[in-house]
């Protein structure tokens, strides 16, 4: 991999990441921030300021939605940022989910076509990653991009994804956490986020493949499901859960702290894992 991400990253909605946030993350030792929420166009204008405020932190998109932005337009943004900050910007792209995009159809073919467009516009394979859950798209991520950025998964998914990718390609799964030893409070926080994805067919299908039952996936999700997708406990307990991704073959685990104030969690996890 040309871009060095480090073993610990942060996932955060793009509008909530600024230069101050990025500088603090870098100070703690985080190697990358993944900008969530399909950032595009004007939303990526902030990347320059974030990179200017840091020394080595990588900014990745998690993800640019292929239905929203033409590859040539995205390539121009990539070229501008990468020219000014070499090896510090990773273009994550993906097909999003069916329920949010009226144009959504034959996503695999659309991804191939989009990557062809990025090739034609000069975006290097090493400078891009692909949101990937199922085996077919995981394989595509390994052959046509730097690697895979799975979202809403478990260490079991990381293990099977690494088996598909083999050694070499990037594997950077996201995982949600709640720093709290109050199980009821932590589950309430975790469920408030997890429940949204239970209405999205691509995530539900993947969770079924991971062994979660219809009962787990019903309503706002079982405690078993929420505990798996939004780790909770003290810093040591949560860190062990995150480290399971690294043990399963991840290059980086991308942490999304769900607490209202994320910084105590990010500081404690950095101390445990870095």
Rosetta blueprint (number, residue, H / E / L):
1 X L
2 X L
3 X L
4 X L
5 X L
6 X L
7 X L
8 X E
9 X E
10 X E
11 X E
12 X E
13 X E
14 X H
15 X H
16 X H
17 X L
18 X L
19 X H
20 X H
21 X H
22 X H
23 X H
24 X H
25 X H
26 X H
27 X H
28 X H
29 X L
30 X L
31 X L
32 X E
33 X E
34 X E
35 X E
36 X E
37 X L
38 X L
39 X L
40 X L
41 X H
42 X H
43 X H
44 X H
45 X H
46 X H
47 X H
48 X H
49 X H
50 X H
51 X H
52 X H
53 X L
54 X L
55 X L
56 X L
57 X L
58 X E
59 X E
60 X E
61 X E
62 X E
63 X L
64 X E
65 X E
66 X L
67 X L
68 X L
69 X L
70 X L
71 X H
72 X H
73 X H
74 X H
75 X H
76 X H
77 X H
78 X H
79 X H
80 X H
81 X H
82 X H
83 X H
84 X H
85 X L
86 X L
87 X L
88 X L
89 X E
90 X E
91 X E
92 X E
93 X E
94 X E
95 X L
96 X L
97 X L
98 X H
99 X H
100 X H
101 X L
102 X L
103 X L
104 X L
105 X L
106 X L
107 X H
108 X H
109 X H
110 X H
111 X H
112 X H
113 X H
114 X H
115 X H
116 X H
117 X H
118 X H
119 X H
120 X H
121 X L
122 X L
123 X L
124 X L
125 X H
126 X H
127 X H
128 X E
129 X E
130 X E
131 X L
132 X L
133 X L
134 X L
135 X H
136 X H
137 X H
138 X H
139 X H
140 X H
141 X H
142 X H
143 X H
144 X H
145 X L
146 X L
147 X E
148 X E
149 X L
150 X L
151 X L
152 X L
153 X L
154 X L
155 X H
156 X H
157 X H
158 X H
159 X H
160 X H
161 X H
162 X H
163 X H
164 X H
165 X H
166 X L
167 X L
168 X L
169 X L
170 X E
171 X E
172 X E
173 X E
174 X E
175 X E
176 X E
177 X E
178 X E
179 X E
180 X E
181 X L
182 X L
183 X H
184 X H
185 X H
186 X H
187 X H
188 X H
189 X H
190 X H
191 X H
192 X H
193 X H
194 X H
195 X H
196 X H
197 X H
198 X L
199 X L
200 X L
201 X H
202 X H
203 X H
204 X H
205 X H
206 X H
207 X H
208 X H
209 X H
210 X L
211 X L
212 X L
213 X L
214 X H
215 X H
216 X H
217 X H
218 X L
219 X L
220 X L
221 X L
222 X L
223 X H
224 X H
225 X H
226 X H
227 X H
228 X H
229 X H
230 X E
231 X E
232 X E
233 X E
234 X L
235 X H
236 X H
237 X H
238 X H
239 X H
240 X H
241 X H
242 X H
243 X H
244 X H
245 X H
246 X H
247 X H
248 X L
249 X L
250 X L
251 X L
252 X E
253 X E
254 X E
255 X E
256 X E
257 X E
258 X L
259 X L
260 X L
261 X L
262 X L
263 X H
264 X H
265 X H
266 X H
267 X H
268 X H
269 X H
270 X H
271 X H
272 X H
273 X H
274 X L
